Structure formats: structure tokens, C-alpha cells
Amino acid sequence: MPRDESNASVDAPGGRRTLLAEAWLPATVVAILYALIAYFLLQAFNFNPTGPIHIGTFMPADRFWNASTRFDPNGIGYDGQWYFYIAHDPLLWAPDPEAFLDLPAYRYARILYPTLVWIGALGQPGVLPWSMLGVNLLAVLVGTIGAVDLLRTLGGNRWLSLAFALSPAMLLGTLAALTEPTATALIVVGLALAFRGRHTLAGLCLALAVLAREPSLLVPLGLGVYAAGRCDWRRARQYLLPLLLPIGWHLLIWVRLGSLPPAQNGNNFDLPFGGPIHRLAVLWGWSHASLASPLPTQTALAETAIVLTSAAIMVLGLTRVLQRRDVLAWLFFLHAALALCTSPAIWTDLYSYGRTLGMLYLCFGLVVLTGPERRSPSWERLDEWTRDVPDWAIFKSRIDVAVTLCLGRALSTLKRQEHHT
């Protein structure tokens, strides 16, 4: 695929060699860590690869089981089971997907991960459980290399890529055979390409991320709108036109299943702060805990701090765009607005909202990394993404005072602690 000549100067000669030289050590550390994690994870299930999928009996899907399939006869299972079932039929050939999926259109919208699983298993049903783990482990490694490249462009330390690799979306998604690692890795690689001026490849990569997890739409949409706000129509098209791919898949699902995917996920959204407030009420016994799982931390105080910190990051994301108008602040705003309206169904436990808010945490980290006091000289070379867009393109008014500076420093403490672990 041809390279965007208008931004060829972003890449120095030998850039590929430099990336490999910088990324191999962090990637090796991540590979060792995840090899140990995978070993102890499988050990807990007697090395049965269907164990981490958490298969329940909520839907009669025994057509996909065999003698070695591990399932909970009294449980409803977890989301990984739906992608396991879809991996048996990624092309939507089954005449009755509603018989083994709780929300067929919604689940099939996230087709990329189960398709990659099917390809990795060469279509062999007995290999699919191993392929589910393998695809996510590969996504972690690819995402780590992409994070190193993005950090290099933004002037950050390459070892911050470990914070990405061990973030809730990557770690929890891998442990439970979910779509987050694939989607998040593609987003980070897409951002790395975007900041290197490879807009065509970046747009395609981000469109594929939407096929892995539909909230990923905010990234290519945000990049495209930002470019349009600067009247860079060519760059806007490079991010918006590839979205025809997931849109076309959604329309195909509509024709095949009679429902658009967004029509089946309405319970994921609520009034602003409805999800965090519900979780706090459950933690302190003010509300019925029918939706909540046992607390991973076993202490309400610790998780309360996490919930309040997450809510504060949302507020910071909504206000930071009033102070700076670069593309990272804009993406932070979009993900904060989405997180603000997540419902109690998302905030059932730390595992659920931790991985769901993965992109919010990532955008927060990138905004903190590129704050005025931390910007490297390379920031000035990223003019197409870092110059403020006109007032009419985002908001009508602008606050020049750094109203969120103190809050930003307080919230960045958590990120710095992650960097030192």
C-alpha cells in the first residue's frame, strides 16, 4: 500500500530498524510476563483451554461442546462463551444464531476476534479454545510494539508500554477470552501510524478495530472530525471512508438477523454518572447487589477509590478540551462523554468497568504524557495533530486558564505509580 508522501518526513531513515531495536526488550518482558500469566491461568483449570472461556448453560449451545469442554452447569458463564460460539460460525451460516447467543446482532458485530480465532485454528473446532488464548496473546505483543512506537513519536519512555500491556483492557480481556485486547491493540497501532503520517494504513487499522469492538468507532471518527475541523478533507476521508467496512457489516447483520447491533445494547447506557453512582451504592449497601459480583479487592474502600478516580478522570476529560484543542484532548473528551453515560450493567464489578473504560484510561495517560510541562521537542513536528482546531469545530468558547491543572496533577499520580511498578 502506498505511503502518504505528504508526511514522509515523519519517519527517519531506518525507522523500522529503530523501532525493532527499541521495542524488542519491552516486548520480551511482556511476553515472559504473559507466558507466566497464561501458565497459572491454565493451571487453575487443569490446563483445559475451555476453562478461561467461562462457559455456562444460560443458552443451549451444547452443539459446540465436546467431551473435554469445561462448563458450569449452574452458571450463566461470561462473555467469552459468545465469541467461542461465533468462532464456530464466523460467516453467519447457522440458521438459528438466536438459539445459542443471548444478543445475536450485538455479539456478531464484534466479529473480528472470533474470525481471527477461526483462522488461527484453521477452522478446526477442537483447536478453537487454544486459538482464543493465542490470538489475545499475539494482540498483547502487537499492541506493546505499537505502544512503543507511539511513545517514541510523542517523546515518552518506551517502558511505559508495560503499563499499556498490563492495563485492565489487555489483561482482563486476555484472562477471559474477550475482544478488548484485539480492539485496543489495533487502536494503539492505528494511533502510532496516524502520528507517523501513515493515514491510509491508520484508517484501515482503526476500521478493523471497530469490527472487534464497536465503541472503537470514537477513535477514527474523532481523528476524521478533527481533520475536517482543520479543513484537511483528504486526511478526514482517510479515516472516515474506511468506516464503511464496519457499517456494511452491520447492515449485513440487519439483513440476516433482522436487527441492527446498536438496537440490542441499549441497556449499556444510562443517565450521566448512573453507573458509578450505582456501583458506590452497592459497595456501601445502599442498593441491592443483584447485578454485582463479589468484590475482587474484598474491601469497599479500595474499590470506592477506584470508582471515584474513574469518575474524576471523566470530568477531567470533559473539561480538558476547553484548555487544549489538540487531537489527544479531543479523543479524551469523546471517551469521557461515552464513559459518563455507561449504565449499572457496565458497573457490575471491577472487572467489567475496568476493561470497558480501557480507552478512557489510555486517552488520559496520553493527555498527561503530552501536557505542556512534559512535551518533547518532537511535539512541534506533529503539527497536523497538535495545533488547536477553530472554536466552531469543537466548542464555541474557550477557557485559557488551566482550570484542570491541579486535578490533572493529582490524577496523574496513579499513572506514575503504574510506570514505576
C-alpha positions in Angstrom: 0.0 0.0 0.0 1.5 3.4 -1.0 2.8 5.6 1.8 1.4 9.1 2.3 4.1 11.2 0.8 2.8 14.4 2.4 4.0 13.1 5.8 7.0 11.0 4.7 9.3 13.3 6.7 7.9 12.0 9.9 9.8 8.7 9.6 13.5 9.0 9.7 15.6 6.7 7.5 16.0 3.3 9.2 12.9 4.0 11.3 11.8 0.4 11.1 15.2 -0.8 12.5 15.0 1.7 15.2 11.5 0.6 16.3 12.6 -3.0 16.5 15.7 -2.0 18.4 13.6 -0.1 20.9 10.7 -2.5 21.1 12.3 -5.9 21.4 13.2 -5.6 25.1 9.8 -4.3 26.4 8.1 -6.9 24.1 10.3 -9.7 25.6 9.4 -8.6 29.1 5.7 -8.6 28.2 6.0 -12.0 26.5 7.6 -13.5 29.6 5.0 -11.9 32.0 2.1 -13.1 29.9 3.6 -16.6 29.5 3.6 -16.9 33.2 0.1 -15.5 33.5 -1.2 -17.9 30.9 0.5 -20.8 32.7 -1.0 -20.1 36.0 -4.4 -19.3 34.4 -4.5 -22.7 32.6 -3.1 -24.4 35.7 -6.2 -23.3 37.6 -8.3 -25.2 35.1 -6.1 -28.3 34.9 -4.7 -26.9 31.6 -8.1 -27.2 29.9 -8.2 -24.3 27.5 -12.0 -24.0 27.7 -11.8 -23.1 31.4 -10.9 -19.4 30.9 -13.8 -19.0 28.4 -16.3 -19.4 31.3 -19.0 -21.4 29.5 -22.4 -21.5 31.2 -25.7 -23.1 30.5 -27.7 -20.0 30.0 -28.2 -20.8 26.3 -28.4 -24.4 24.9 -25.1 -24.4 23.0 -24.0 -27.9 23.6 -23.7 -28.4 19.8 -20.3 -26.7 20.2 -19.1 -28.8 23.1 -17.1 -32.0 23.2 -16.0 -34.4 25.9 -13.3 -32.0 27.2 -15.4 -28.8 27.2 -15.5 -27.3 30.7 -18.7 -25.6 31.6 -20.6 -24.6 34.7 -23.9 -26.5 34.8 -25.4 -24.0 37.3 -23.9 -20.7 35.9 -24.6 -18.3 33.1 -21.0 -18.0 32.1 -19.2 -14.9 30.8 -18.9 -13.0 27.5 -16.1 -15.2 26.2 -18.5 -18.0 25.6 -20.3 -16.0 22.9 -17.1 -15.4 20.9 -16.3 -19.1 21.3 -19.6 -20.0 19.7 -19.3 -17.3 17.0 -15.8 -18.7 16.2 -17.5 -21.9 15.1 -19.6 -19.9 12.6 -18.0 -16.6 11.8 -19.7 -16.3 8.4 -23.2 -16.4 9.9 -24.2 -19.6 8.2 -26.1 -21.1 11.1 -29.9 -20.8 10.6 -30.6 -20.2 14.3 -27.9 -17.9 15.9 -30.5 -16.8 18.4 -30.6 -20.3 19.8 -27.0 -20.1 21.2 -26.5 -16.3 21.5 -28.2 -14.0 24.0 -28.0 -11.0 21.7 -27.1 -12.3 18.2 -26.8 -9.0 16.3 -24.9 -7.3 19.1 -22.5 -10.2 19.5 -21.9 -10.7 15.8 -21.0 -7.0 15.5 -17.7 -7.9 17.2 -16.8 -10.3 14.5 -13.0 -9.7 14.1 -11.8 -11.5 17.2 -13.8 -14.8 16.6 -12.8 -14.6 12.9 -9.1 -14.4 13.8 -9.6 -17.3 16.2 -11.2 -19.4 13.5 -8.3 -18.5 11.1 -5.8 -19.3 13.8 -7.4 -22.7 14.4 -7.7 -23.4 10.7 -11.4 -24.0 11.2 -10.8 -27.0 13.5 -13.3 -26.8 16.4 -11.1 -28.7 18.8 -8.3 -26.1 18.4 -10.6 -23.0 18.9 -10.1 -22.7 22.7 -6.3 -22.6 22.3 -6.6 -20.2 19.4 -8.7 -17.8 21.6 -5.9 -17.5 24.0 -3.2 -17.4 21.3 -4.9 -14.5 19.4 -5.2 -12.4 22.5 -1.5 -13.1 23.5 -0.5 -12.0 20.0 -2.6 -8.9 20.3 -0.8 -8.0 23.5 2.6 -8.3 21.8 1.5 -6.3 18.7 -0.1 -3.7 20.9 3.0 -3.4 23.0 5.2 -2.8 19.9 2.6 -0.2 18.7 2.7 1.5 22.1 6.5 1.7 21.9 6.2 3.3 18.5 3.5 5.8 19.7 5.6 6.7 22.8 8.6 7.2 20.7 6.8 9.6 18.5 5.3 11.5 21.5 8.7 11.6 23.3 7.7 9.2 26.1 9.7 6.5 27.7 9.4 3.1 25.9 8.9 1.3 29.3 5.5 3.0 29.6 4.4 0.4 27.1 4.3 -2.1 30.0 1.5 0.0 31.6 -0.4 -0.5 28.4 0.3 -4.2 28.2 -0.9 -4.7 31.8 -3.8 -2.3 31.6 -7.3 -3.7 32.5 -8.5 -3.9 28.9 -5.5 -6.0 27.9 -5.0 -8.1 31.0 -8.6 -8.8 31.9 -9.6 -9.3 28.2 -6.8 -11.9 27.8 -7.7 -13.7 31.0 -11.4 -14.1 30.0 -11.1 -14.6 26.2 -12.7 -11.2 25.3 -12.4 -8.8 22.4 -10.7 -5.9 24.2 -7.1 -7.0 23.5 -7.7 -7.2 19.8 -9.6 -3.9 19.6 -7.2 -2.0 21.9 -4.1 -3.3 20.1 -5.5 -2.2 16.8 -6.3 1.3 18.2 -2.8 1.8 19.6 -1.2 0.6 16.3 -3.6 2.9 14.4 -2.7 5.9 16.6 1.0 5.1 16.1 0.5 5.0 12.3 -1.5 8.2 12.4 1.2 10.1 14.3 3.7 8.9 11.8 1.6 10.2 9.0 0.6 6.8 7.6 -3.0 7.9 7.4 -4.3 5.3 4.9 -3.0 2.4 6.9 -4.1 4.0 10.2 -7.7 4.5 8.9 -7.8 0.8 7.8 -6.4 -0.4 11.1 -8.9 1.7 13.1 -11.8 0.5 11.0 -10.8 -3.1 11.8 -10.8 -2.1 15.5 -14.5 -1.2 15.1 -15.1 -4.7 13.9 -13.5 -6.0 17.1 -15.4 -3.7 19.4 -17.9 -1.1 18.2 -17.0 1.7 20.8 -13.7 1.8 18.9 -15.6 3.9 16.4 -14.8 7.0 18.5 -11.1 6.9 17.6 -11.3 7.0 13.7 -14.4 9.3 14.0 -12.6 11.6 16.3 -9.5 11.7 14.1 -11.6 12.3 11.0 -13.7 15.1 12.6 -10.5 16.7 13.9 -9.0 16.7 10.4 -12.3 18.1 9.0 -12.2 20.9 11.6 -8.9 22.0 10.1 -10.3 21.7 6.6 -7.9 18.8 5.8 -10.5 17.0 3.8 -8.1 14.4 2.3 -7.0 13.3 5.8 -10.6 13.3 7.0 -11.6 10.9 4.2 -8.7 8.6 5.1 -10.2 8.0 8.5 -13.9 8.3 7.7 -14.2 6.3 4.5 -12.8 3.0 5.9 -15.7 3.1 8.4 -17.9 1.9 5.5 -16.4 -1.5 6.3 -18.0 -1.9 9.8 -21.1 -0.1 8.6 -21.5 -2.6 5.8 -21.1 -5.5 8.2 -23.7 -4.0 10.5 -26.1 -3.7 7.6 -25.4 -7.3 6.6 -26.3 -8.3 10.2 -29.5 -6.3 9.9 -30.5 -8.1 6.7 -29.5 -11.5 8.1 -30.8 -11.2 11.7 -33.5 -8.5 11.3 -31.9 -6.2 13.9 -29.1 -3.6 13.9 -26.4 -4.3 16.6 -27.0 -1.0 18.4 -30.7 -1.9 18.9 -29.6 -4.8 21.2 -27.3 -2.9 23.6 -29.5 -0.2 24.9 -29.0 -1.3 28.5 -25.3 -0.3 28.3 -26.2 3.4 28.6 -27.9 5.5 31.4 -28.1 8.9 32.8 -24.7 10.7 33.4 -22.8 9.1 36.3 -25.6 6.5 36.6 -23.2 3.6 36.6 -20.6 4.9 39.1 -23.4 6.0 41.5 -25.0 2.6 41.3 -21.7 0.9 42.0 -21.0 3.1 45.0 -24.5 2.4 46.3 -23.9 -1.4 46.0 -20.4 -1.1 47.7 -21.8 0.6 50.7 -25.1 -1.3 51.0 -27.4 1.5 49.8 -28.7 -0.6 46.9 -29.5 -4.2 46.1 -26.4 -6.1 44.8 -28.3 -8.3 42.4 -26.1 -7.1 39.5 -22.8 -7.2 41.4 -20.2 -9.9 41.6 -18.0 -10.5 44.6 -15.5 -7.7 45.1 -12.1 -8.6 43.6 -10.5 -6.4 46.3 -12.7 -7.7 49.1 -12.8 -4.2 50.5 -15.3 -1.5 49.6 -12.9 1.3 50.5 -10.3 0.3 47.9 -12.8 -0.1 45.1 -14.5 3.2 46.1 -11.2 4.9 45.5 -11.1 3.3 42.0 -14.7 4.4 41.2 -14.1 7.9 42.3 -10.9 8.2 40.4 -12.5 6.9 37.3 -15.3 9.5 37.7 -12.8 12.2 38.2 -11.0 11.2 35.0 -14.3 11.5 33.2 -14.7 15.1 34.5 -11.2 15.9 33.5 -11.8 14.5 30.0 -14.9 16.7 29.6 -13.0 19.9 30.7 -9.5 19.4 29.3 -10.7 20.1 25.8 -11.6 23.6 26.9 -7.9 24.2 27.7 -6.2 22.5 24.8 -7.6 21.6 21.4 -5.2 19.0 20.0 -6.4 15.7 18.8 -5.5 13.8 22.0 -7.6 16.1 24.1 -10.4 15.7 21.6 -10.2 11.9 21.8 -10.1 12.1 25.6 -13.3 14.2 25.5 -15.1 11.7 23.3 -14.3 8.7 25.5 -15.1 10.7 28.7 -18.5 11.5 27.3 -19.2 7.9 26.5 -18.0 6.7 29.9 -20.1 9.3 31.6 -23.3 7.6 30.4 -22.4 4.0 31.0 -25.1 2.1 32.8 -25.2 0.0 36.0 -25.0 -3.1 33.7 -21.4 -2.0 32.9 -20.6 -1.2 36.5 -21.4 -4.7 37.9 -17.9 -5.2 39.1 -14.3 -4.1 38.8 -13.6 -6.5 36.0 -16.5 -5.2 33.9 -16.0 -1.4 34.1 -12.2 -1.8 34.3 -11.9 -3.3 30.9 -14.8 -1.2 29.4 -13.1 2.0 30.4 -9.8 0.9 29.0 -9.8 3.6 26.2 -10.7 6.3 28.7 -7.6 5.4 30.8 -5.4 5.2 27.7 -6.5 8.6 26.5 -6.0 10.0 30.0 -2.5 8.7 30.0 -1.6 10.1 26.6 -3.0 13.6 27.6 -1.0 13.5 30.8 2.1 12.4 28.9 1.8 15.3 26.4 1.0 18.0 28.9 2.7 21.4 28.3 5.2 20.7 31.0 6.1 17.3 29.6 6.1 17.8 25.8 9.2 16.8 24.0 10.7 18.8 21.0 9.1 16.2 18.7 5.7 17.6 19.6 6.3 20.6 17.3 6.8 18.3 14.3 3.3 16.8 14.8 1.6 19.9 13.5 -1.3 18.1 11.8 -2.5 16.6 15.1 -1.3 19.1 17.7 -2.4 22.5 16.5 -5.7 23.8 18.0 -8.7 23.5 15.7 -11.0 26.5 15.3 -13.6 27.3 18.0 -16.5 26.3 15.8 -15.1 22.8 15.2 -15.4 21.7 18.9 -16.8 24.4 21.2 -17.8 27.9 20.8 -16.0 29.2 23.8 -12.5 28.6 25.2 -11.0 28.9 28.7 -7.4 30.0 28.6 -6.9 29.4 32.3 -5.6 25.9 33.2 -8.7 25.1 35.2 -7.9 21.4 35.4 -4.2 21.7 36.2 -4.3 20.8 39.9 -6.8 18.0 39.3 -4.6 16.7 36.4 -1.6 16.5 38.6 -3.5 14.7 41.3 -4.9 12.1 38.9 -1.6 11.6 37.2 -0.3 10.1 40.5 -2.0 6.8 39.7 -0.3 6.7 36.3 3.1 7.5 37.6 2.7 4.7 40.2 1.9 2.3 37.3 5.0 3.5 35.5 7.2 2.7 38.5 5.8 -0.8 39.0 
